[in-house]
Amino acid sequence: MTDAWLIVPVAVPAMTAAMLVLAMRHSLAGQRILSAAATACQLAVAIGLYVGASDGEPRTYLLGNWPAPFGIVLVLDRLAATMLLLAGLLAVGVVLAAIGEWDKRGRHFHALFQFQLLGVNGAFLTGDLFNLFVFFEVLLIASYGLMLHGGGARRLKAGFHYVAINLIGSTVFLLAVGTIYAVTGTLNMADLAVKVPQVATADQALLAVGGLLLLTVFAIKSAMVPLHWWLPPTYGSTSPPAAALFAIMTKVGAYSIIRVYTLIFGSGAGPLSDLATPWILPAGMLTLVIGTIGVLASRRLLDLACHSLIASMGTLLIAIGLASAAGLAAALYYAVQSTIASAALFLLAGLLAPGRGGRAKFGWYQQHAELFAGFYFLLAIATVGMPPLAGFIGKLLILEAGRAASHATTIWPAVLITSLLLIVGFARSGIQIFWNRIELPQVSAVRPVPMLPTFVIAGMIATVAALGFFAGPVMDDMTATAEQLLSPQRYIATVLQPRETSSLTGE
């Protein structure tokens, strides 16, 4: 595998989005074909990059042939490859689920979808903080359009709040980047890992401020309490396929926390070592508790999906906050399965909502309630963390990592009690949706079940089940990824070493 392949996850969605806007804006069928093909291409490349990264050797691609730390560099390691693969899997499912129903409710869905993938993939691959900011802005601007796709007063109101909080986050991001650059003279993450331990004592406090400002930005992106309030109205108001894709956006925030606070402010950062660790663990516990309370208070399935996503982010942040190899490995495993399960739950909510609120138009709810009930049950046990699906294994791994890190007295009660309450919340919602269906009037004309979303949900559930069945080899990869993160010397050396510049031909 040549290093030039690293540009493909960024170049393909960028070119596809441009073609969709300029050449296919009047052909929905053409947009669907091109968008699906481009997304499948990105998944295929992500699989290849994941296989290539499994040897443990980081790879780089220098844009414009400018060497690091002066130029823009894309970096592929185990973590980036894992997140690219997750984004690719999710994107293929979402684009298929959107075809036929949701993508025709407004203009430019597929172009916005590709721009969103451009931002997500770029955030996972970039090797410097400024371009992390740039890709954040790309994915956020695309998400504004996707969030409002289809129109409606409720979406417009929620969209205003969503834009406002992210504009604040972008401003704080720029302040953080400017502060760090003023102290160190660089924004390349590998170069920062070298220079942060060497910062003069008089400048360490200012650099710490920059590092904590970054944590504030990432807390907004990952819906960390108390900066989580924007997520339920935003995700609960947008179309289900867009909400399913947005499930990866919170993981972009979690990825950024892992990347920055293991590489730049990790154990080798001298006086600034483990800068964010004292904040992440308690914030994760609070996020888990607030998300669980939201699940108990939810009246709509979309709201339940939103709050369960917040609760899962709390569980993920707890694992990250352990700052250990076992904790990071458990966090990565849990992140993969929870993202897929959350996306499937949003798509299921999109199928069930018409059955409850618009049954005069859609009759498939009453005719196929058993199928939907099976989907709901499996997604509920995956989200709650009950056997035999991967959610149970993920939470078990987090509990074990917490015990090994001497945090059992706080983590175990938080995770176990909230899991019990999540069971109550999902059970109550299931009773309201499925057991009360006899009260619904019968519909004479039954519209066929949308096949693509149904198959996508089934495929996502099968993926979560496979993650549980193959937990051993998957955890081996996650453990290797965590160990690579906690020993970043090879990453730093690969990015900063003098070498011949790359080209598109790989020569």
Secondary structure as UniProt FT lines:
FT   HELIX           3..7
FT   HELIX           8..22
FT   TURN            25..26
FT   HELIX           28..53
FT   TURN            54..55
FT   STRAND          59..62
FT   HELIX           63..65
FT   TURN            68..70
FT   STRAND          73..76
FT   HELIX           78..98
FT   TURN            99..104
FT   HELIX           109..125
FT   HELIX           129..148
FT   TURN            149..150
FT   HELIX           153..184
FT   HELIX           189..195
FT   HELIX           196..198
FT   HELIX           201..221
FT   TURN            222..223
FT   TURN            225..226
FT   TURN            229..230
FT   HELIX           231..237
FT   HELIX           240..263
FT   TURN            267..268
FT   HELIX           270..272
FT   TURN            273..274
FT   HELIX           277..297
FT   HELIX           301..321
FT   HELIX           325..357
FT   TURN            359..361
FT   HELIX           364..367
FT   HELIX           369..384
FT   TURN            387..388
FT   HELIX           390..404
FT   TURN            405..406
FT   HELIX           408..430
FT   HELIX           431..435
FT   HELIX           437..439
FT   HELIX           451..469
FT   HELIX           471..486
FT   HELIX           489..496
FT   TURN            504..505
//
